[in-house]
Amino acid sequence: MLVVCYYAWKKKGFDGKKRATVGFCAGVRHAEFMADAFSRRGFVSASVTGKNSPDERQKVYERFSNL
């Protein structure tokens, strides 16, 4: 399934380094898996879930806004 999602994103959702993409996952473990999978392919990615404190979430948002 990851390969299908990745290639669909690459074909239809990616149009340059500054393009941000948000994905919604089935759960925390799935979100962490997807973020790791995209990171391993060289993309900046992160999972933001209820496990993250508000401060951690804010740091992720700031990191992505400064790319």
C-alpha positions, 0 to 999 in steps of 0.5 A: 500500500505504501508504494501505491500511496507514494507513486500516486503522490509523486504523480499527482501531488508533488510539483516541487520542493516547496509543495507541502502535502498532508496525509491522514492515517488510520492511527498513530502507528500508521502515521509514524510508519508513513512519516518514516517511509517518506523520510527514508526516501529523502523527503522532509516528513513528520507525524503529528498526533495526539501523542505530541505535546502542543509544544512539539506540534508547534515545533513541527509546524514551524520547521515546515513553514521555514523550508 
